[in-house]
Amino acid sequence: MSQLLCLVCKDEITVDQDATTGEIVECSSCGQEHEVHAAADVITVELAPEIEETWGE
Ligand SMILES: [Zn+2]
């Protein structure tokens, strides 16, 4: 397990050590989805591209 920080609310998010690039993990605090980037033993996350199905109200 890797402890990373949410890029939005800075809360901790937990990523499995065997997570693979492209995997999506969701922050349990704010719900922001992050895309996992796994290189060697280093796991980082980036904001997942938002897929909004609703435009406007
Ligand atoms: Zn968050």
N, CA, C, O and the ligand as a Tripos MOL2 file, in Angstrom:
@<TRIPOS>MOLECULE
protein
  229   227    58     0     0
PROTEIN
NO_CHARGES

@<TRIPOS>ATOM
      1 N           0.8370   -1.1930    0.0000 N.3       1 MET1
      2 CA          0.0000    0.0000    0.0000 C.3       1 MET1
      3 C           0.8750    1.2470    0.0000 C.2       1 MET1
      4 O           1.9050    1.3110    0.6710 O.2       1 MET1
      5 N           0.4410    2.2190   -0.7600 N.am      2 SER2
      6 CA          1.1330    3.5010   -0.7660 C.3       2 SER2
      7 C           0.1770    4.5730   -0.2720 C.2       2 SER2
      8 O          -0.9850    4.6230   -0.6760 O.2       2 SER2
      9 N           0.6770    5.4240    0.6030 N.am      3 GLN3
     10 CA         -0.1170    6.5420    1.0780 C.3       3 GLN3
     11 C           0.2300    7.7590    0.2390 C.2       3 GLN3
     12 O           1.3650    8.2360    0.2580 O.2       3 GLN3
     13 N          -0.7410    8.2500   -0.4860 N.am      4 LEU4
     14 CA         -0.5280    9.4320   -1.2980 C.3       4 LEU4
     15 C          -1.4900   10.5110   -0.8370 C.2       4 LEU4
     16 O          -2.4360   10.2510   -0.0930 O.2       4 LEU4
     17 N          -1.2320   11.7160   -1.2880 N.am      5 LEU5
     18 CA         -2.1100   12.8100   -0.9050 C.3       5 LEU5
     19 C          -3.0640   13.1520   -2.0390 C.2       5 LEU5
     20 O          -2.6810   13.2170   -3.2070 O.2       5 LEU5
     21 N          -4.2980   13.3640   -1.6660 N.am      6 CYS6
     22 CA         -5.2840   13.8160   -2.6350 C.3       6 CYS6
     23 C          -4.8280   15.1620   -3.1880 C.2       6 CYS6
     24 O          -4.4020   16.0390   -2.4360 O.2       6 CYS6
     25 N          -4.9210   15.3170   -4.5020 N.am      7 LEU7
     26 CA         -4.4610   16.5610   -5.1250 C.3       7 LEU7
     27 C          -5.4500   17.6940   -4.9240 C.2       7 LEU7
     28 O          -5.1520   18.8480   -5.2310 O.2       7 LEU7
     29 N          -6.6110   17.3720   -4.4170 N.am      8 VAL8
     30 CA         -7.6290   18.3970   -4.2270 C.3       8 VAL8
     31 C          -7.7280   18.8050   -2.7600 C.2       8 VAL8
     32 O          -7.6080   19.9840   -2.4290 O.2       8 VAL8
     33 N          -7.9470   17.8290   -1.8860 N.am      9 CYS9
     34 CA         -8.2000   18.1670   -0.4740 C.3       9 CYS9
     35 C          -7.0250   17.8050    0.4290 C.2       9 CYS9
     36 O          -7.0630   18.0560    1.6330 O.2       9 CYS9
     37 N          -5.9720   17.2090   -0.1580 N.am     10 LYS10
     38 CA         -4.7560   16.8620    0.5830 C.3      10 LYS10
     39 C          -4.9650   15.7880    1.6360 C.2      10 LYS10
     40 O          -4.0950   15.5630    2.4770 O.2      10 LYS10
     41 N          -6.0920   15.1360    1.5970 N.am     11 ASP11
     42 CA         -6.2950   14.0240    2.5080 C.3      11 ASP11
     43 C          -5.5190   12.8240    1.9680 C.2      11 ASP11
     44 O          -5.1050   12.8180    0.8090 O.2      11 ASP11
     45 N          -5.3280   11.8300    2.7930 N.am     12 GLU12
     46 CA         -4.5840   10.6580    2.3500 C.3      12 GLU12
     47 C          -5.4640    9.7430    1.5190 C.2      12 GLU12
     48 O          -6.6230    9.4930    1.8500 O.2      12 GLU12
     49 N          -4.8890    9.2520    0.4370 N.am     13 ILE13
     50 CA         -5.5600    8.2030   -0.3110 C.3      13 ILE13
     51 C          -4.6200    7.0170   -0.3630 C.2      13 ILE13
     52 O          -3.4040    7.1770   -0.4630 O.2      13 ILE13
     53 N          -5.1820    5.8420   -0.2950 N.am     14 THR14
     54 CA         -4.3950    4.6210   -0.2520 C.3      14 THR14
     55 C          -4.4450    3.9240   -1.5990 C.2      14 THR14
     56 O          -5.5180    3.6710   -2.1460 O.2      14 THR14
     57 N          -3.2580    3.6180   -2.1270 N.am     15 VAL15
     58 CA         -3.1610    2.9360   -3.4160 C.3      15 VAL15
     59 C          -2.4430    1.6150   -3.2040 C.2      15 VAL15
     60 O          -1.3960    1.5650   -2.5600 O.2      15 VAL15
     61 N          -2.9990    0.5650   -3.7380 N.am     16 ASP16
     62 CA         -2.3400   -0.7370   -3.6280 C.3      16 ASP16
     63 C          -0.9580   -0.6810   -4.2580 C.2      16 ASP16
     64 O          -0.7550   -0.0180   -5.2750 O.2      16 ASP16
     65 N          -0.0040   -1.3850   -3.6440 N.am     17 GLN17
     66 CA          1.3630   -1.3890   -4.1580 C.3      17 GLN17
     67 C           1.4270   -1.9780   -5.5610 C.2      17 GLN17
     68 O           2.3120   -1.6430   -6.3480 O.2      17 GLN17
     69 N           0.4870   -2.8510   -5.8600 N.am     18 ASP18
     70 CA          0.5060   -3.4740   -7.1900 C.3      18 ASP18
     71 C          -0.4370   -2.7810   -8.1640 C.2      18 ASP18
     72 O          -0.8030   -3.3360   -9.1990 O.2      18 ASP18
     73 N          -0.8200   -1.5630   -7.8150 N.am     19 ALA19
     74 CA         -1.6860   -0.8080   -8.7220 C.3      19 ALA19
     75 C          -0.9440   -0.5690  -10.0320 C.2      19 ALA19
     76 O           0.2760   -0.4090  -10.0530 O.2      19 ALA19
     77 N          -1.6920   -0.5490  -11.1040 N.am     20 THR20
     78 CA         -1.0740   -0.3650  -12.4060 C.3      20 THR20
     79 C          -1.4640    0.9870  -12.9930 C.2      20 THR20
     80 O          -2.4900    1.5680  -12.6390 O.2      20 THR20
     81 N          -0.6250    1.4670  -13.8910 N.am     21 THR21
     82 CA         -0.8940    2.7490  -14.5440 C.3      21 THR21
     83 C          -2.2570    2.7280  -15.2260 C.2      21 THR21
     84 O          -2.6190    1.7840  -15.9280 O.2      21 THR21
     85 N          -2.9830    3.7900  -14.9940 N.am     22 GLY22
     86 CA         -4.2930    3.8930  -15.6200 C.3      22 GLY22
     87 C          -5.4210    3.5340  -14.6740 C.2      22 GLY22
     88 O          -6.5910    3.8190  -14.9340 O.2      22 GLY22
     89 N          -5.0410    2.8950  -13.5580 N.am     23 GLU23
     90 CA         -6.0480    2.5460  -12.5690 C.3      23 GLU23
     91 C          -6.6070    3.8220  -11.9310 C.2      23 GLU23
     92 O          -5.8970    4.8150  -11.7710 O.2      23 GLU23
     93 N          -7.8660    3.7740  -11.5770 N.am     24 ILE24
     94 CA         -8.4940    4.9460  -10.9820 C.3      24 ILE24
     95 C          -8.7450    4.6990   -9.5070 C.2      24 ILE24
     96 O          -9.3460    3.6970   -9.1180 O.2      24 ILE24
     97 N          -8.2730    5.6350   -8.6930 N.am     25 VAL25
     98 CA         -8.5540    5.5580   -7.2660 C.3      25 VAL25
     99 C          -9.3180    6.8190   -6.8670 C.2      25 VAL25
    100 O          -9.0590    7.9150   -7.3640 O.2      25 VAL25
    101 N         -10.2450    6.6280   -5.9760 N.am     26 GLU26
    102 CA        -11.1000    7.7380   -5.5850 C.3      26 GLU26
    103 C         -10.7720    8.1800   -4.1700 C.2      26 GLU26
    104 O         -10.6290    7.3530   -3.2690 O.2      26 GLU26
    105 N         -10.6540    9.4730   -3.9800 N.am     27 CYS27
    106 CA        -10.4350   10.0100   -2.6460 C.3      27 CYS27
    107 C         -11.6970    9.7670   -1.8250 C.2      27 CYS27
    108 O         -12.8090   10.0700   -2.2570 O.2      27 CYS27
    109 N         -11.4980    9.2130   -0.6310 N.am     28 SER28
    110 CA        -12.6630    8.8950    0.1860 C.3      28 SER28
    111 C         -13.2370   10.1340    0.8450 C.2      28 SER28
    112 O         -14.3610   10.1160    1.3460 O.2      28 SER28
    113 N         -12.4610   11.2120    0.8440 N.am     29 SER29
    114 CA        -12.9410   12.4350    1.4920 C.3      29 SER29
    115 C         -13.7490   13.3180    0.5510 C.2      29 SER29
    116 O         -14.8540   13.7450    0.8860 O.2      29 SER29
    117 N         -13.1890   13.5930   -0.6400 N.am     30 CYS30
    118 CA        -13.8680   14.5240   -1.5420 C.3      30 CYS30
    119 C         -14.4060   13.8410   -2.7970 C.2      30 CYS30
    120 O         -15.1540   14.4470   -3.5640 O.2      30 CYS30
    121 N         -14.0270   12.5830   -3.0060 N.am     31 GLY31
    122 CA        -14.5760   11.8550   -4.1420 C.3      31 GLY31
    123 C         -13.8460   12.0960   -5.4530 C.2      31 GLY31
    124 O         -14.2260   11.5480   -6.4870 O.2      31 GLY31
    125 N         -12.7910   12.9190   -5.4160 N.am     32 GLN32
    126 CA        -12.0240   13.1840   -6.6320 C.3      32 GLN32
    127 C         -11.3600   11.8990   -7.1160 C.2      32 GLN32
    128 O         -10.7620   11.1730   -6.3210 O.2      32 GLN32
    129 N         -11.4580   11.6200   -8.3850 N.am     33 GLU33
    130 CA        -10.8090   10.4400   -8.9360 C.3      33 GLU33
    131 C          -9.4020   10.7880   -9.3990 C.2      33 GLU33
    132 O          -9.1670   11.8500   -9.9750 O.2      33 GLU33
    133 N          -8.4790    9.8840   -9.1400 N.am     34 HIS34
    134 CA         -7.0830   10.0660   -9.5130 C.3      34 HIS34
    135 C          -6.6410    8.8960  -10.3750 C.2      34 HIS34
    136 O          -7.0280    7.7510  -10.1430 O.2      34 HIS34
    137 N          -5.8370    9.1990  -11.3590 N.am     35 GLU35
    138 CA         -5.3030    8.1600  -12.2250 C.3      35 GLU35
    139 C          -3.9190    7.7760  -11.7270 C.2      35 GLU35
    140 O          -3.0650    8.6350  -11.5080 O.2      35 GLU35
    141 N          -3.7080    6.4800  -11.5510 N.am     36 VAL36
    142 CA         -2.4460    5.9820  -11.0260 C.3      36 VAL36
    143 C          -1.3850    5.9360  -12.1190 C.2      36 VAL36
    144 O          -1.6480    5.5160  -13.2450 O.2      36 VAL36
    145 N          -0.1760    6.3800  -11.7610 N.am     37 HIS37
    146 CA          0.9760    6.2190  -12.6390 C.3      37 HIS37
    147 C           2.0130    5.4290  -11.8680 C.2      37 HIS37
    148 O           2.5990    5.9310  -10.9090 O.2      37 HIS37
    149 N           2.2370    4.2060  -12.2810 N.am     38 ALA38
    150 CA          3.1650    3.3410  -11.5820 C.3      38 ALA38
    151 C           4.4230    3.1590  -12.4170 C.2      38 ALA38
    152 O           4.3690    2.6380  -13.5310 O.2      38 ALA38
    153 N           5.5640    3.5940  -11.8680 N.am     39 ALA39
    154 CA          6.8410    3.4230  -12.5470 C.3      39 ALA39
    155 C           7.8210    2.8250  -11.5500 C.2      39 ALA39
    156 O           8.1030    3.4260  -10.5130 O.2      39 ALA39
    157 N           8.3420    1.6370  -11.8640 N.am     40 ALA40
    158 CA          9.2100    0.9290  -10.9300 C.3      40 ALA40
    159 C           8.5000    0.8060   -9.5940 C.2      40 ALA40
    160 O           7.3940    0.2670   -9.5370 O.2      40 ALA40
    161 N           9.1000    1.2890   -8.5260 N.am     41 ASP41
    162 CA          8.4720    1.1700   -7.2110 C.3      41 ASP41
    163 C           7.7720    2.4480   -6.8090 C.2      41 ASP41
    164 O           7.2370    2.5540   -5.7050 O.2      41 ASP41
    165 N           7.7770    3.4150   -7.7030 N.am     42 VAL42
    166 CA          7.2100    4.7040   -7.3590 C.3      42 VAL42
    167 C           5.8100    4.8410   -7.9520 C.2      42 VAL42
    168 O           5.6000    4.7210   -9.1590 O.2      42 VAL42
    169 N           4.8890    5.0900   -7.0760 N.am     43 ILE43
    170 CA          3.5020    5.2560   -7.5240 C.3      43 ILE43
    171 C           3.0690    6.6920   -7.2810 C.2      43 ILE43
    172 O           3.1700    7.2030   -6.1660 O.2      43 ILE43
    173 N           2.5950    7.3250   -8.3170 N.am     44 THR44
    174 CA          2.0840    8.6790   -8.1780 C.3      44 THR44
    175 C           0.6730    8.7200   -8.7610 C.2      44 THR44
    176 O           0.2350    7.7930   -9.4430 O.2      44 THR44
    177 N          -0.0120    9.7990   -8.4810 N.am     45 VAL45
    178 CA         -1.3460    9.9400   -9.0510 C.3      45 VAL45
    179 C          -1.4950   11.3050   -9.7040 C.2      45 VAL45
    180 O          -0.8710   12.2860   -9.2990 O.2      45 VAL45
    181 N          -2.3280   11.3370  -10.7130 N.am     46 GLU46
    182 CA         -2.7090   12.5960  -11.3420 C.3      46 GLU46
    183 C          -4.2170   12.6600  -11.3140 C.2      46 GLU46
    184 O          -4.8950   11.6440  -11.1630 O.2      46 GLU46
    185 N          -4.7290   13.8530  -11.4590 N.am     47 LEU47
    186 CA         -6.1730   13.9780  -11.5170 C.3      47 LEU47
    187 C          -6.6880   13.2130  -12.7210 C.2      47 LEU47
    188 O          -6.1820   13.3580  -13.8340 O.2      47 LEU47
    189 N          -7.6840   12.4130  -12.4840 N.am     48 ALA48
    190 CA         -8.2850   11.6910  -13.5950 C.3      48 ALA48
    191 C          -9.0840   12.6670  -14.4360 C.2      48 ALA48
    192 O          -9.7170   13.5820  -13.9110 O.2      48 ALA48
    193 N          -9.0500   12.4670  -15.7400 N.am     49 PRO49
    194 CA         -9.8530   13.3410  -16.5950 C.3      49 PRO49
    195 C         -11.3200   13.1840  -16.2400 C.2      49 PRO49
    196 O         -11.8430   12.0750  -16.1280 O.2      49 PRO49
    197 N         -11.9570   14.3100  -16.0690 N.am     50 GLU50
    198 CA        -13.3640   14.2610  -15.6840 C.3      50 GLU50
    199 C         -14.2380   13.8740  -16.8510 C.2      50 GLU50
    200 O         -14.1350   14.4190  -17.9500 O.2      50 GLU50
    201 N         -15.0820   12.9370  -16.5850 N.am     51 ILE51
    202 CA        -16.0440   12.5360  -17.6090 C.3      51 ILE51
    203 C         -17.4210   12.9620  -17.1280 C.2      51 ILE51
    204 O         -18.1070   12.2470  -16.3980 O.2      51 ILE51
    205 N         -17.7890   14.1390  -17.5600 N.am     52 GLU52
    206 CA        -19.0800   14.6730  -17.1370 C.3      52 GLU52
    207 C         -20.1410   14.3620  -18.1790 C.2      52 GLU52
    208 O         -20.0110   14.6790  -19.3610 O.2      52 GLU52
    209 N         -21.1700   13.7420  -17.6970 N.am     53 GLU53
    210 CA        -22.2460   13.3950  -18.6280 C.3      53 GLU53
    211 C         -23.2700   14.5050  -18.7160 C.2      53 GLU53
    212 O         -24.0690   14.5640  -19.6510 O.2      53 GLU53
    213 N         -23.2340   15.3760  -17.7390 N.am     54 THR54
    214 CA        -24.2330   16.4470  -17.7380 C.3      54 THR54
    215 C         -23.5510   17.7830  -17.9490 C.2      54 THR54
    216 O         -22.6040   18.1220  -17.2390 O.2      54 THR54
    217 N         -24.0070   18.5100  -18.8810 N.am     55 TRP55
    218 CA        -23.4900   19.8520  -19.1490 C.3      55 TRP55
    219 C         -24.5370   20.8570  -18.7250 C.2      55 TRP55
    220 O         -25.7020   20.7730  -19.1130 O.2      55 TRP55
    221 N         -24.1040   21.7970  -17.9320 N.am     56 GLY56
    222 CA        -25.0520   22.7970  -17.4460 C.3      56 GLY56
    223 C         -26.0110   22.1880  -16.4400 C.2      56 GLY56
    224 O         -25.7670   21.1130  -15.8910 O.2      56 GLY56
    225 N         -27.0530   22.8630  -16.2210 N.am     57 GLU57
    226 CA        -28.0330   22.3990  -15.2360 C.3      57 GLU57
    227 C         -29.2070   21.7320  -15.9140 C.2      57 GLU57
    228 O         -30.1330   21.2780  -15.2410 O.2      57 GLU57
    229 ZN         -9.7940   14.5090   -1.6870 Zn       58 ZN58
@<TRIPOS>BOND
     1     1     2 1
     2     2     3 1
     3     3     4 2
     4     3     5 am
     5     5     6 1
     6     6     7 1
     7     7     8 2
     8     7     9 am
     9     9    10 1
    10    10    11 1
    11    11    12 2
    12    11    13 am
    13    13    14 1
    14    14    15 1
    15    15    16 2
    16    15    17 am
    17    17    18 1
    18    18    19 1
    19    19    20 2
    20    19    21 am
    21    21    22 1
    22    22    23 1
    23    23    24 2
    24    23    25 am
    25    25    26 1
    26    26    27 1
    27    27    28 2
    28    27    29 am
    29    29    30 1
    30    30    31 1
    31    31    32 2
    32    31    33 am
    33    33    34 1
    34    34    35 1
    35    35    36 2
    36    35    37 am
    37    37    38 1
    38    38    39 1
    39    39    40 2
    40    39    41 am
    41    41    42 1
    42    42    43 1
    43    43    44 2
    44    43    45 am
    45    45    46 1
    46    46    47 1
    47    47    48 2
    48    47    49 am
    49    49    50 1
    50    50    51 1
    51    51    52 2
    52    51    53 am
    53    53    54 1
    54    54    55 1
    55    55    56 2
    56    55    57 am
    57    57    58 1
    58    58    59 1
    59    59    60 2
    60    59    61 am
    61    61    62 1
    62    62    63 1
    63    63    64 2
    64    63    65 am
    65    65    66 1
    66    66    67 1
    67    67    68 2
    68    67    69 am
    69    69    70 1
    70    70    71 1
    71    71    72 2
    72    71    73 am
    73    73    74 1
    74    74    75 1
    75    75    76 2
    76    75    77 am
    77    77    78 1
    78    78    79 1
    79    79    80 2
    80    79    81 am
    81    81    82 1
    82    82    83 1
    83    83    84 2
    84    83    85 am
    85    85    86 1
    86    86    87 1
    87    87    88 2
    88    87    89 am
    89    89    90 1
    90    90    91 1
    91    91    92 2
    92    91    93 am
    93    93    94 1
    94    94    95 1
    95    95    96 2
    96    95    97 am
    97    97    98 1
    98    98    99 1
    99    99   100 2
   100    99   101 am
   101   101   102 1
   102   102   103 1
   103   103   104 2
   104   103   105 am
   105   105   106 1
   106   106   107 1
   107   107   108 2
   108   107   109 am
   109   109   110 1
   110   110   111 1
   111   111   112 2
   112   111   113 am
   113   113   114 1
   114   114   115 1
   115   115   116 2
   116   115   117 am
   117   117   118 1
   118   118   119 1
   119   119   120 2
   120   119   121 am
   121   121   122 1
   122   122   123 1
   123   123   124 2
   124   123   125 am
   125   125   126 1
   126   126   127 1
   127   127   128 2
   128   127   129 am
   129   129   130 1
   130   130   131 1
   131   131   132 2
   132   131   133 am
   133   133   134 1
   134   134   135 1
   135   135   136 2
   136   135   137 am
   137   137   138 1
   138   138   139 1
   139   139   140 2
   140   139   141 am
   141   141   142 1
   142   142   143 1
   143   143   144 2
   144   143   145 am
   145   145   146 1
   146   146   147 1
   147   147   148 2
   148   147   149 am
   149   149   150 1
   150   150   151 1
   151   151   152 2
   152   151   153 am
   153   153   154 1
   154   154   155 1
   155   155   156 2
   156   155   157 am
   157   157   158 1
   158   158   159 1
   159   159   160 2
   160   159   161 am
   161   161   162 1
   162   162   163 1
   163   163   164 2
   164   163   165 am
   165   165   166 1
   166   166   167 1
   167   167   168 2
   168   167   169 am
   169   169   170 1
   170   170   171 1
   171   171   172 2
   172   171   173 am
   173   173   174 1
   174   174   175 1
   175   175   176 2
   176   175   177 am
   177   177   178 1
   178   178   179 1
   179   179   180 2
   180   179   181 am
   181   181   182 1
   182   182   183 1
   183   183   184 2
   184   183   185 am
   185   185   186 1
   186   186   187 1
   187   187   188 2
   188   187   189 am
   189   189   190 1
   190   190   191 1
   191   191   192 2
   192   191   193 am
   193   193   194 1
   194   194   195 1
   195   195   196 2
   196   195   197 am
   197   197   198 1
   198   198   199 1
   199   199   200 2
   200   199   201 am
   201   201   202 1
   202   202   203 1
   203   203   204 2
   204   203   205 am
   205   205   206 1
   206   206   207 1
   207   207   208 2
   208   207   209 am
   209   209   210 1
   210   210   211 1
   211   211   212 2
   212   211   213 am
   213   213   214 1
   214   214   215 1
   215   215   216 2
   216   215   217 am
   217   217   218 1
   218   218   219 1
   219   219   220 2
   220   219   221 am
   221   221   222 1
   222   222   223 1
   223   223   224 2
   224   223   225 am
   225   225   226 1
   226   226   227 1
   227   227   228 2
@<TRIPOS>SUBSTRUCTURE
     1 MET1         2 RESIDUE 1 A MET
     2 SER2         6 RESIDUE 1 A SER
     3 GLN3        10 RESIDUE 1 A GLN
     4 LEU4        14 RESIDUE 1 A LEU
     5 LEU5        18 RESIDUE 1 A LEU
     6 CYS6        22 RESIDUE 1 A CYS
     7 LEU7        26 RESIDUE 1 A LEU
     8 VAL8        30 RESIDUE 1 A VAL
     9 CYS9        34 RESIDUE 1 A CYS
    10 LYS10       38 RESIDUE 1 A LYS
    11 ASP11       42 RESIDUE 1 A ASP
    12 GLU12       46 RESIDUE 1 A GLU
    13 ILE13       50 RESIDUE 1 A ILE
    14 THR14       54 RESIDUE 1 A THR
    15 VAL15       58 RESIDUE 1 A VAL
    16 ASP16       62 RESIDUE 1 A ASP
    17 GLN17       66 RESIDUE 1 A GLN
    18 ASP18       70 RESIDUE 1 A ASP
    19 ALA19       74 RESIDUE 1 A ALA
    20 THR20       78 RESIDUE 1 A THR
    21 THR21       82 RESIDUE 1 A THR
    22 GLY22       86 RESIDUE 1 A GLY
    23 GLU23       90 RESIDUE 1 A GLU
    24 ILE24       94 RESIDUE 1 A ILE
    25 VAL25       98 RESIDUE 1 A VAL
    26 GLU26      102 RESIDUE 1 A GLU
    27 CYS27      106 RESIDUE 1 A CYS
    28 SER28      110 RESIDUE 1 A SER
    29 SER29      114 RESIDUE 1 A SER
    30 CYS30      118 RESIDUE 1 A CYS
    31 GLY31      122 RESIDUE 1 A GLY
    32 GLN32      126 RESIDUE 1 A GLN
    33 GLU33      130 RESIDUE 1 A GLU
    34 HIS34      134 RESIDUE 1 A HIS
    35 GLU35      138 RESIDUE 1 A GLU
    36 VAL36      142 RESIDUE 1 A VAL
    37 HIS37      146 RESIDUE 1 A HIS
    38 ALA38      150 RESIDUE 1 A ALA
    39 ALA39      154 RESIDUE 1 A ALA
    40 ALA40      158 RESIDUE 1 A ALA
    41 ASP41      162 RESIDUE 1 A ASP
    42 VAL42      166 RESIDUE 1 A VAL
    43 ILE43      170 RESIDUE 1 A ILE
    44 THR44      174 RESIDUE 1 A THR
    45 VAL45      178 RESIDUE 1 A VAL
    46 GLU46      182 RESIDUE 1 A GLU
    47 LEU47      186 RESIDUE 1 A LEU
    48 ALA48      190 RESIDUE 1 A ALA
    49 PRO49      194 RESIDUE 1 A PRO
    50 GLU50      198 RESIDUE 1 A GLU
    51 ILE51      202 RESIDUE 1 A ILE
    52 GLU52      206 RESIDUE 1 A GLU
    53 GLU53      210 RESIDUE 1 A GLU
    54 THR54      214 RESIDUE 1 A THR
    55 TRP55      218 RESIDUE 1 A TRP
    56 GLY56      222 RESIDUE 1 A GLY
    57 GLU57      226 RESIDUE 1 A GLU
    58 ZN58       229 GROUP 0 **** ****
